[in-house]
């Protein structure tokens, strides 16, 4: 299983934030045993940064019944409640307040963690103490799909997006689902291959974006080199979208990350590469058209869960490498291996 220190680096790169020494020091002072403890410490640190010197204010829409005109009069509720004879009206106006959706989600997540039985008591107390530092005007909202989805549709700044990512992952993996009868969802999300595949893919791509300058790094939709008697039939072909494309004037690398327990599978008592993964990469390489003078190559990257693999082939005239990355080693070793992979 991936060490929590490595998981921290993967999460930070996945969410496009550099790791914080303060979080690493906290992890060393009180070693974490579960991902939830790590996520909680990350949330505590990010919230403290958000509170310096105070929670940012934003204009929020307010509608209230009042005897003083303010903003605009909302006629429908005012007349519907018969307020005018009483010298009152329902007014709508905007006011600077910290009670914005992200802060409400943050308050709700901290409230849920403050009583979470999977967290050690000292950490729950730390969460409660930080929760009490939020302004009383911030009304907590219960974390949920609708709340998180609405925030994801906003163009949040980097620090705000990082907070949202932490709250979302805590909700997805550690808080009770609405219809779960109060039961937690996942004991340790490192065992969730689908979730970890997404984190691994994003972390590797963003690592290359940040840590090297040789290649332009992006995801790429590859057009099929295909014709059909009826042009609309081409729309039925599946989309080919790379995990990561690294491109320089001299090289173009298609790097596909695969978060699987092993890079090899037994077949007829012999280990074999995973066929669909190789077919997919081969299809990418066969349909891509690099610029003149640009060498095209492919890489399948797996975490080294059971055994190390590093094999190379020439497929369809293109170099292909299937290799594992040891996630049990310290992060400096992981970073060096990733850079050497495309060096």
C-alpha positions as YAML, in Angstrom:
chain: A
units: angstrom
residues:
- id: 1
  name: UNK
  ca: [0.00, 0.00, 0.00]
- id: 2
  name: UNK
  ca: [1.26, 3.48, -0.83]
- id: 3
  name: UNK
  ca: [2.89, 5.26, 2.14]
- id: 4
  name: UNK
  ca: [0.87, 8.23, 3.35]
- id: 5
  name: UNK
  ca: [3.78, 10.60, 2.72]
- id: 6
  name: UNK
  ca: [3.77, 9.56, -0.94]
- id: 7
  name: UNK
  ca: [-0.01, 9.86, -1.05]
- id: 8
  name: UNK
  ca: [0.34, 13.44, 0.18]
- id: 9
  name: UNK
  ca: [2.68, 14.31, -2.69]
- id: 10
  name: UNK
  ca: [0.36, 12.63, -5.21]
- id: 11
  name: UNK
  ca: [-2.63, 14.59, -3.90]
- id: 12
  name: UNK
  ca: [-0.75, 17.88, -4.00]
- id: 13
  name: UNK
  ca: [0.43, 17.39, -7.57]
- id: 14
  name: UNK
  ca: [-2.98, 16.10, -8.60]
- id: 15
  name: UNK
  ca: [-4.56, 19.30, -7.25]
- id: 16
  name: UNK
  ca: [-1.76, 21.53, -8.58]
- id: 17
  name: UNK
  ca: [-0.38, 22.67, -5.24]
- id: 18
  name: UNK
  ca: [3.17, 22.27, -4.00]
- id: 19
  name: UNK
  ca: [3.53, 20.16, -0.83]
- id: 20
  name: UNK
  ca: [3.67, 22.21, 2.37]
- id: 21
  name: UNK
  ca: [6.61, 21.62, 4.76]
- id: 22
  name: UNK
  ca: [4.27, 22.32, 7.70]
- id: 23
  name: UNK
  ca: [2.06, 19.37, 6.78]
- id: 24
  name: UNK
  ca: [5.09, 17.11, 6.38]
- id: 25
  name: UNK
  ca: [6.42, 18.21, 9.77]
- id: 26
  name: UNK
  ca: [3.03, 17.51, 11.35]
- id: 27
  name: UNK
  ca: [3.05, 14.05, 9.79]
- id: 28
  name: UNK
  ca: [6.48, 13.34, 11.25]
- id: 29
  name: UNK
  ca: [5.51, 14.64, 14.71]
- id: 30
  name: UNK
  ca: [2.33, 12.52, 14.87]
- id: 31
  name: UNK
  ca: [2.58, 9.77, 12.23]
- id: 32
  name: UNK
  ca: [-0.69, 9.24, 10.39]
- id: 33
  name: UNK
  ca: [-2.16, 5.76, 10.09]
- id: 34
  name: UNK
  ca: [-5.12, 6.44, 7.81]
- id: 35
  name: UNK
  ca: [-5.65, 8.68, 4.78]
- id: 36
  name: UNK
  ca: [-8.43, 10.50, 6.67]
- id: 37
  name: UNK
  ca: [-5.90, 11.72, 9.24]
- id: 38
  name: UNK
  ca: [-3.70, 13.02, 6.43]
- id: 39
  name: UNK
  ca: [-6.63, 14.75, 4.70]
- id: 40
  name: UNK
  ca: [-7.69, 16.30, 8.00]
- id: 41
  name: UNK
  ca: [-4.21, 17.68, 8.59]
- id: 42
  name: UNK
  ca: [-4.17, 19.06, 5.05]
- id: 43
  name: UNK
  ca: [-7.55, 20.72, 5.65]
- id: 44
  name: UNK
  ca: [-6.41, 22.20, 8.96]
- id: 45
  name: UNK
  ca: [-3.32, 23.73, 7.35]
- id: 46
  name: UNK
  ca: [-5.22, 25.10, 4.34]
- id: 47
  name: UNK
  ca: [-7.92, 26.56, 6.62]
- id: 48
  name: UNK
  ca: [-5.36, 28.29, 8.83]
- id: 49
  name: UNK
  ca: [-3.87, 29.87, 5.74]
- id: 50
  name: UNK
  ca: [-7.37, 30.95, 4.67]
- id: 51
  name: UNK
  ca: [-7.93, 32.59, 8.06]
- id: 52
  name: UNK
  ca: [-4.83, 34.79, 7.82]
- id: 53
  name: UNK
  ca: [-5.61, 37.49, 8.70]
- id: 54
  name: UNK
  ca: [-9.35, 36.75, 8.28]
- id: 55
  name: UNK
  ca: [-11.69, 34.92, 5.96]
- id: 56
  name: UNK
  ca: [-12.02, 36.80, 2.66]
- id: 57
  name: UNK
  ca: [-15.32, 38.61, 2.19]
- id: 58
  name: UNK
  ca: [-17.54, 38.47, -0.88]
- id: 59
  name: UNK
  ca: [-20.85, 39.98, -1.89]
- id: 60
  name: UNK
  ca: [-23.71, 37.57, -1.23]
- id: 61
  name: UNK
  ca: [-27.38, 37.97, -2.06]
- id: 62
  name: UNK
  ca: [-29.64, 38.47, 0.95]
- id: 63
  name: UNK
  ca: [-33.44, 38.62, 1.07]
- id: 64
  name: UNK
  ca: [-35.10, 39.62, 4.31]
- id: 65
  name: UNK
  ca: [-38.23, 41.19, 5.74]
- id: 66
  name: UNK
  ca: [-37.56, 44.66, 7.09]
- id: 67
  name: UNK
  ca: [-39.23, 47.99, 8.02]
- id: 68
  name: UNK
  ca: [-36.43, 49.95, 6.30]
- id: 69
  name: UNK
  ca: [-36.11, 50.03, 2.53]
- id: 70
  name: UNK
  ca: [-32.85, 48.53, 1.40]
- id: 71
  name: UNK
  ca: [-31.79, 47.49, -2.07]
- id: 72
  name: UNK
  ca: [-34.82, 46.48, -4.10]
- id: 73
  name: UNK
  ca: [-38.32, 45.63, -2.92]
- id: 74
  name: UNK
  ca: [-39.39, 42.09, -3.82]
- id: 75
  name: UNK
  ca: [-43.03, 42.73, -4.73]
- id: 76
  name: UNK
  ca: [-44.30, 39.16, -4.95]
- id: 77
  name: UNK
  ca: [-43.43, 38.09, -1.38]
- id: 78
  name: UNK
  ca: [-44.18, 41.56, -0.01]
- id: 79
  name: UNK
  ca: [-47.70, 41.60, -1.42]
- id: 80
  name: UNK
  ca: [-48.24, 37.91, -0.78]
- id: 81
  name: UNK
  ca: [-47.56, 38.36, 2.94]
- id: 82
  name: UNK
  ca: [-49.60, 41.59, 3.16]
- id: 83
  name: UNK
  ca: [-46.64, 43.52, 4.55]
- id: 84
  name: UNK
  ca: [-47.25, 46.99, 3.09]
- id: 85
  name: UNK
  ca: [-50.09, 47.95, 5.51]
- id: 86
  name: UNK
  ca: [-47.67, 47.04, 8.33]
- id: 87
  name: UNK
  ca: [-45.00, 49.38, 6.96]
- id: 88
  name: UNK
  ca: [-42.77, 46.44, 6.10]
- id: 89
  name: UNK
  ca: [-41.40, 44.86, 2.90]
- id: 90
  name: UNK
  ca: [-39.22, 42.03, 1.66]
- id: 91
  name: UNK
  ca: [-36.00, 43.58, 0.34]
- id: 92
  name: UNK
  ca: [-33.24, 42.01, -1.69]
- id: 93
  name: UNK
  ca: [-29.71, 43.36, -1.45]
- id: 94
  name: UNK
  ca: [-26.06, 42.31, -1.52]
- id: 95
  name: UNK
  ca: [-23.79, 42.44, 1.47]
- id: 96
  name: UNK
  ca: [-20.11, 41.79, 2.07]
- id: 97
  name: UNK
  ca: [-19.90, 38.65, 4.18]
- id: 98
  name: UNK
  ca: [-17.67, 35.62, 4.83]
- id: 99
  name: UNK
  ca: [-20.79, 33.43, 4.55]
- id: 100
  name: UNK
  ca: [-20.00, 32.31, 1.02]
- id: 101
  name: UNK
  ca: [-20.57, 28.75, -0.28]
- id: 102
  name: UNK
  ca: [-16.97, 27.55, 0.03]
- id: 103
  name: UNK
  ca: [-16.71, 28.73, 3.62]
- id: 104
  name: UNK
  ca: [-20.05, 27.13, 4.46]
- id: 105
  name: UNK
  ca: [-18.80, 23.82, 3.03]
- id: 106
  name: UNK
  ca: [-15.56, 24.21, 4.96]
- id: 107
  name: UNK
  ca: [-17.48, 24.80, 8.20]
- id: 108
  name: UNK
  ca: [-19.69, 21.79, 7.55]
- id: 109
  name: UNK
  ca: [-16.72, 19.54, 6.79]
- id: 110
  name: UNK
  ca: [-14.90, 20.64, 9.95]
- id: 111
  name: UNK
  ca: [-18.06, 20.05, 11.99]
- id: 112
  name: UNK
  ca: [-18.33, 16.51, 10.60]
- id: 113
  name: UNK
  ca: [-14.66, 15.77, 11.30]
- id: 114
  name: UNK
  ca: [-14.87, 17.13, 14.86]
- id: 115
  name: UNK
  ca: [-17.00, 14.12, 15.85]
- id: 116
  name: UNK
  ca: [-15.65, 11.54, 13.41]
- id: 117
  name: UNK
  ca: [-14.90, 8.31, 15.31]
- id: 118
  name: UNK
  ca: [-12.06, 7.33, 12.95]
- id: 119
  name: UNK
  ca: [-9.98, 10.35, 13.97]
- id: 120
  name: UNK
  ca: [-7.81, 10.31, 17.10]
- id: 121
  name: UNK
  ca: [-9.14, 12.46, 19.94]
- id: 122
  name: UNK
  ca: [-6.28, 15.02, 19.82]
- id: 123
  name: UNK
  ca: [-6.93, 15.60, 16.13]
- id: 124
  name: UNK
  ca: [-10.69, 15.98, 16.72]
- id: 125
  name: UNK
  ca: [-9.96, 18.58, 19.38]
- id: 126
  name: UNK
  ca: [-7.69, 20.43, 16.95]
- id: 127
  name: UNK
  ca: [-10.49, 20.41, 14.37]
- id: 128
  name: UNK
  ca: [-13.00, 21.72, 16.95]
- id: 129
  name: UNK
  ca: [-10.65, 24.51, 18.00]
- id: 130
  name: UNK
  ca: [-10.18, 25.63, 14.40]
- id: 131
  name: UNK
  ca: [-13.91, 25.37, 13.69]
- id: 132
  name: UNK
  ca: [-14.55, 27.81, 16.54]
- id: 133
  name: UNK
  ca: [-12.29, 30.37, 14.84]
- id: 134
  name: UNK
  ca: [-14.63, 30.66, 11.87]
- id: 135
  name: UNK
  ca: [-16.97, 33.67, 12.10]
- id: 136
  name: UNK
  ca: [-20.38, 32.93, 13.59]
- id: 137
  name: UNK
  ca: [-21.95, 34.35, 10.43]
- id: 138
  name: UNK
  ca: [-20.64, 31.38, 8.42]
- id: 139
  name: UNK
  ca: [-23.54, 28.92, 8.44]
- id: 140
  name: UNK
  ca: [-22.31, 25.32, 8.02]
- id: 141
  name: UNK
  ca: [-23.74, 23.29, 5.18]
- id: 142
  name: UNK
  ca: [-23.76, 19.50, 5.20]
- id: 143
  name: UNK
  ca: [-21.24, 18.29, 2.57]
- id: 144
  name: UNK
  ca: [-23.03, 16.73, -0.38]
- id: 145
  name: UNK
  ca: [-23.00, 16.20, -4.11]
- id: 146
  name: UNK
  ca: [-25.14, 19.24, -4.93]
- id: 147
  name: UNK
  ca: [-23.08, 21.65, -2.81]
- id: 148
  name: UNK
  ca: [-19.75, 20.38, -4.11]
- id: 149
  name: UNK
  ca: [-21.00, 20.24, -7.70]
- id: 150
  name: UNK
  ca: [-22.15, 23.87, -7.60]
- id: 151
  name: UNK
  ca: [-18.73, 24.96, -6.33]
- id: 152
  name: UNK
  ca: [-16.92, 22.92, -8.95]
- id: 153
  name: UNK
  ca: [-18.77, 24.83, -11.66]
- id: 154
  name: UNK
  ca: [-17.32, 28.09, -10.37]
- id: 155
  name: UNK
  ca: [-13.92, 29.34, -11.47]
- id: 156
  name: UNK
  ca: [-12.21, 29.14, -8.10]
- id: 157
  name: UNK
  ca: [-8.74, 30.49, -7.46]
- id: 158
  name: UNK
  ca: [-5.97, 27.97, -6.85]
- id: 159
  name: UNK
  ca: [-6.09, 28.09, -3.04]
- id: 160
  name: UNK
  ca: [-9.88, 27.88, -3.03]
- id: 161
  name: UNK
  ca: [-9.89, 24.98, -5.49]
- id: 162
  name: UNK
  ca: [-7.41, 23.15, -3.25]
- id: 163
  name: UNK
  ca: [-9.74, 23.53, -0.26]
- id: 164
  name: UNK
  ca: [-12.63, 22.26, -2.34]
- id: 165
  name: UNK
  ca: [-10.64, 19.22, -3.49]
- id: 166
  name: UNK
  ca: [-9.84, 18.29, 0.12]
- id: 167
  name: UNK
  ca: [-13.45, 18.68, 1.26]
- id: 168
  name: UNK
  ca: [-14.68, 16.70, -1.72]
- id: 169
  name: UNK
  ca: [-12.31, 13.79, -1.13]
- id: 170
  name: UNK
  ca: [-13.19, 13.72, 2.58]
- id: 171
  name: UNK
  ca: [-16.87, 13.62, 1.64]
- id: 172
  name: UNK
  ca: [-16.37, 10.93, -1.02]
- id: 173
  name: UNK
  ca: [-14.29, 8.60, 1.14]
- id: 174
  name: UNK
  ca: [-14.97, 9.22, 4.82]
- id: 175
  name: UNK
  ca: [-18.31, 10.88, 5.47]
- id: 176
  name: UNK
  ca: [-21.62, 8.96, 5.52]
- id: 177
  name: UNK
  ca: [-23.51, 9.00, 2.25]
- id: 178
  name: UNK
  ca: [-27.05, 10.44, 2.54]
- id: 179
  name: UNK
  ca: [-28.66, 7.01, 2.14]
- id: 180
  name: UNK
  ca: [-26.01, 4.97, 3.90]
- id: 181
  name: UNK
  ca: [-27.69, 4.82, 7.29]
- id: 182
  name: UNK
  ca: [-24.82, 6.64, 8.95]
- id: 183
  name: UNK
  ca: [-22.16, 4.17, 7.82]
- id: 184
  name: UNK
  ca: [-18.81, 5.43, 6.53]
- id: 185
  name: UNK
  ca: [-18.00, 4.79, 2.89]
- id: 186
  name: UNK
  ca: [-14.43, 3.51, 2.58]
- id: 187
  name: UNK
  ca: [-12.02, 2.43, 5.27]
- id: 188
  name: UNK
  ca: [-8.91, 3.36, 3.25]
- id: 189
  name: UNK
  ca: [-9.35, 4.90, -0.19]
- id: 190
  name: UNK
  ca: [-5.90, 3.70, -1.24]
- id: 191
  name: UNK
  ca: [-7.72, 0.42, -1.94]
- id: 192
  name: UNK
  ca: [-10.10, 2.14, -4.35]
- id: 193
  name: UNK
  ca: [-8.43, 1.49, -7.73]
- id: 194
  name: UNK
  ca: [-10.77, 3.77, -9.66]
- id: 195
  name: UNK
  ca: [-10.18, 6.76, -7.37]
- id: 196
  name: UNK
  ca: [-6.44, 6.14, -7.11]
- id: 197
  name: UNK
  ca: [-6.18, 5.78, -10.90]
- id: 198
  name: UNK
  ca: [-7.60, 9.28, -11.28]
- id: 199
  name: UNK
  ca: [-5.23, 10.70, -8.64]
- id: 200
  name: UNK
  ca: [-2.21, 8.89, -10.12]
- id: 201
  name: UNK
  ca: [-2.96, 10.09, -13.66]
- id: 202
  name: UNK
  ca: [-3.47, 13.72, -12.64]
- id: 203
  name: UNK
  ca: [-0.45, 13.73, -10.35]
- id: 204
  name: UNK
  ca: [1.91, 12.38, -13.03]
- id: 205
  name: UNK
  ca: [0.63, 14.83, -15.64]
- id: 206
  name: UNK
  ca: [0.88, 17.84, -13.32]
- id: 207
  name: UNK
  ca: [4.29, 16.73, -12.08]
- id: 208
  name: UNK
  ca: [5.64, 16.96, -15.62]
- id: 209
  name: UNK
  ca: [3.93, 20.31, -16.13]
- id: 210
  name: UNK
  ca: [5.64, 21.75, -13.07]
- id: 211
  name: UNK
  ca: [8.97, 19.98, -12.81]
- id: 212
  name: UNK
  ca: [10.43, 20.02, -16.33]
- id: 213
  name: UNK
  ca: [10.76, 22.52, -19.18]
- id: 214
  name: UNK
  ca: [11.74, 20.27, -22.08]
- id: 215
  name: UNK
  ca: [8.21, 19.29, -23.12]
- id: 216
  name: UNK
  ca: [4.83, 20.88, -23.48]
- id: 217
  name: UNK
  ca: [2.44, 18.73, -21.40]
- id: 218
  name: UNK
  ca: [-1.24, 18.28, -22.23]
- id: 219
  name: UNK
  ca: [-4.00, 15.78, -22.92]
- id: 220
  name: UNK
  ca: [-4.72, 15.15, -26.57]
- id: 221
  name: UNK
  ca: [-7.68, 13.90, -28.57]
- id: 222
  name: UNK
  ca: [-6.42, 11.71, -31.41]
- id: 223
  name: UNK
  ca: [-8.36, 11.56, -34.66]
- id: 224
  name: UNK
  ca: [-8.89, 8.15, -36.21]
- id: 225
  name: UNK
  ca: [-7.15, 7.69, -39.54]
- id: 226
  name: UNK
  ca: [-10.33, 6.23, -40.95]
- id: 227
  name: UNK
  ca: [-12.81, 6.68, -43.77]
- id: 228
  name: UNK
  ca: [-16.40, 5.46, -44.10]
- id: 229
  name: UNK
  ca: [-18.95, 5.29, -46.95]
- id: 230
  name: UNK
  ca: [-21.22, 7.51, -44.85]
- id: 231
  name: UNK
  ca: [-19.50, 10.39, -43.05]
- id: 232
  name: UNK
  ca: [-21.87, 10.33, -40.00]
- id: 233
  name: UNK
  ca: [-20.66, 6.78, -39.30]
- id: 234
  name: UNK
  ca: [-17.28, 8.21, -38.27]
- id: 235
  name: UNK
  ca: [-18.95, 9.76, -35.23]
- id: 236
  name: UNK
  ca: [-19.58, 6.24, -33.90]
- id: 237
  name: UNK
  ca: [-15.86, 5.62, -33.43]
- id: 238
  name: UNK
  ca: [-14.77, 5.80, -29.77]
- id: 239
  name: UNK
  ca: [-12.84, 8.86, -28.62]
- id: 240
  name: UNK
  ca: [-9.10, 8.45, -28.23]
- id: 241
  name: UNK
  ca: [-7.91, 10.75, -25.44]
- id: 242
  name: UNK
  ca: [-4.41, 10.48, -24.05]
- id: 243
  name: UNK
  ca: [-3.69, 10.59, -20.33]
- id: 244
  name: UNK
  ca: [-0.58, 12.67, -20.93]
- id: 245
  name: UNK
  ca: [1.16, 13.88, -24.06]
- id: 246
  name: UNK
  ca: [4.68, 15.31, -23.78]
- id: 247
  name: UNK
  ca: [5.84, 17.15, -26.87]
- id: 248
  name: UNK
  ca: [9.04, 18.86, -27.97]
- id: 249
  name: UNK
  ca: [10.27, 19.66, -31.49]
- id: 250
  name: UNK
  ca: [12.23, 16.39, -31.54]
- id: 251
  name: UNK
  ca: [10.01, 14.00, -29.52]
- id: 252
  name: UNK
  ca: [6.39, 13.25, -28.85]
- id: 253
  name: UNK
  ca: [5.66, 10.85, -25.98]
- id: 254
  name: UNK
  ca: [2.24, 9.32, -25.31]
- id: 255
  name: UNK
  ca: [2.28, 8.36, -21.63]
- id: 256
  name: UNK
  ca: [-0.61, 6.29, -20.30]
- id: 257
  name: UNK
  ca: [-0.83, 5.71, -16.55]
- id: 258
  name: UNK
  ca: [-2.46, 2.48, -15.36]
- id: 259
  name: UNK
  ca: [-3.17, 2.09, -11.67]
- id: 260
  name: UNK
  ca: [-3.35, -1.70, -11.41]
- id: 261
  name: UNK
  ca: [-2.19, -4.17, -8.81]
- id: 262
  name: UNK
  ca: [0.31, -5.60, -11.33]
- id: 263
  name: UNK
  ca: [1.66, -4.77, -14.77]
- id: 264
  name: UNK
  ca: [1.56, -8.47, -15.70]
- id: 265
  name: UNK
  ca: [-1.26, -11.00, -15.62]
- id: 266
  name: UNK
  ca: [-0.96, -14.78, -15.65]
- id: 267
  name: UNK
  ca: [-2.18, -16.50, -18.81]
- id: 268
  name: UNK
  ca: [-1.67, -20.21, -19.33]
- id: 269
  name: UNK
  ca: [0.64, -20.15, -16.30]
- id: 270
  name: UNK
  ca: [2.86, -17.53, -17.92]
- id: 271
  name: UNK
  ca: [3.02, -13.81, -17.05]
- id: 272
  name: UNK
  ca: [1.80, -11.57, -19.85]
- id: 273
  name: UNK
  ca: [1.36, -7.86, -20.39]
- id: 274
  name: UNK
  ca: [-2.23, -6.62, -20.08]
- id: 275
  name: UNK
  ca: [-3.49, -6.83, -23.64]
- id: 276
  name: UNK
  ca: [-6.14, -4.03, -23.69]
- id: 277
  name: UNK
  ca: [-3.61, -1.53, -22.33]
- id: 278
  name: UNK
  ca: [-1.09, -2.39, -25.03]
- id: 279
  name: UNK
  ca: [-3.75, -2.37, -27.77]
- id: 280
  name: UNK
  ca: [-4.92, 1.07, -26.65]
- id: 281
  name: UNK
  ca: [-1.43, 2.56, -26.72]
- id: 282
  name: UNK
  ca: [-0.71, 0.93, -30.08]
- id: 283
  name: UNK
  ca: [-3.91, 2.46, -31.52]
- id: 284
  name: UNK
  ca: [-2.83, 5.89, -30.29]
- id: 285
  name: UNK
  ca: [0.57, 5.57, -31.94]
- id: 286
  name: UNK
  ca: [-0.84, 4.25, -35.22]
- id: 287
  name: UNK
  ca: [-3.33, 7.09, -35.58]
- id: 288
  name: UNK
  ca: [-1.13, 9.99, -34.52]
- id: 289
  name: UNK
  ca: [0.67, 12.06, -37.13]
- id: 290
  name: UNK
  ca: [3.75, 13.72, -35.61]
- id: 291
  name: UNK
  ca: [5.30, 16.76, -37.21]
- id: 292
  name: UNK
  ca: [8.24, 16.21, -39.61]
- id: 293
  name: UNK
  ca: [11.40, 15.29, -37.73]
- id: 294
  name: UNK
  ca: [9.49, 14.42, -34.56]
- id: 295
  name: UNK
  ca: [10.04, 10.94, -33.08]
- id: 296
  name: UNK
  ca: [6.87, 9.32, -31.71]
- id: 297
  name: UNK
  ca: [6.98, 6.91, -28.77]
- id: 298
  name: UNK
  ca: [4.73, 5.42, -26.12]
- id: 299
  name: UNK
  ca: [5.00, 4.60, -22.42]
- id: 300
  name: UNK
  ca: [2.72, 2.51, -20.20]
- id: 301
  name: UNK
  ca: [3.37, 3.44, -16.56]
- id: 302
  name: UNK
  ca: [2.21, 1.27, -13.65]
- id: 303
  name: UNK
  ca: [2.85, 1.48, -9.89]
- id: 304
  name: UNK
  ca: [5.19, -1.32, -8.84]
- id: 305
  name: UNK
  ca: [2.74, -3.14, -6.55]
- id: 306
  name: UNK
  ca: [4.01, -6.73, -6.90]
- id: 307
  name: UNK
  ca: [7.06, -6.82, -9.16]
- id: 308
  name: UNK
  ca: [9.17, -4.37, -11.10]
- id: 309
  name: UNK
  ca: [8.76, -4.40, -14.88]
- id: 310
  name: UNK
  ca: [10.77, -2.53, -17.50]
- id: 311
  name: UNK
  ca: [10.51, -3.83, -21.05]
- id: 312
  name: UNK
  ca: [10.93, -2.11, -24.41]
- id: 313
  name: UNK
  ca: [9.63, -2.93, -27.87]
- id: 314
  name: UNK
  ca: [9.43, -1.48, -31.33]
- id: 315
  name: UNK
  ca: [5.76, -1.65, -32.30]
- id: 316
  name: UNK
  ca: [4.63, -0.41, -35.70]
- id: 317
  name: UNK
  ca: [7.94, 1.38, -36.01]
- id: 318
  name: UNK
  ca: [7.55, 3.26, -32.71]
- id: 319
  name: UNK
  ca: [9.50, 2.69, -29.45]
- id: 320
  name: UNK
  ca: [7.22, 1.49, -26.66]
- id: 321
  name: UNK
  ca: [8.20, 1.07, -23.02]
- id: 322
  name: UNK
  ca: [6.19, -0.68, -20.29]
- id: 323
  name: UNK
  ca: [7.59, 0.26, -16.91]
- id: 324
  name: UNK
  ca: [6.65, 0.32, -13.23]
- id: 325
  name: UNK
  ca: [7.22, 3.14, -10.76]
- id: 326
  name: UNK
  ca: [8.20, 2.24, -7.20]
- id: 327
  name: UNK
  ca: [5.85, 4.26, -4.98]
- id: 328
  name: UNK
  ca: [7.30, 2.74, -1.81]
- id: 329
  name: UNK
  ca: [10.53, 4.71, -2.12]
- id: 330
  name: UNK
  ca: [10.94, 8.26, -0.77]
- id: 331
  name: UNK
  ca: [9.44, 11.00, -2.94]
- id: 332
  name: UNK
  ca: [12.83, 12.27, -4.11]
- id: 333
  name: UNK
  ca: [13.42, 8.86, -5.69]
- id: 334
  name: UNK
  ca: [9.97, 8.87, -7.30]
- id: 335
  name: UNK
  ca: [10.54, 12.35, -8.75]
- id: 336
  name: UNK
  ca: [13.95, 11.33, -10.10]
- id: 337
  name: UNK
  ca: [12.47, 8.21, -11.74]
- id: 338
  name: UNK
  ca: [9.69, 10.23, -13.38]
- id: 339
  name: UNK
  ca: [12.16, 12.74, -14.81]
- id: 340
  name: UNK
  ca: [14.51, 9.98, -16.01]
- id: 341
  name: UNK
  ca: [11.56, 8.27, -17.73]
- id: 342
  name: UNK
  ca: [11.27, 11.10, -20.28]
- id: 343
  name: UNK
  ca: [14.87, 12.30, -20.16]
...
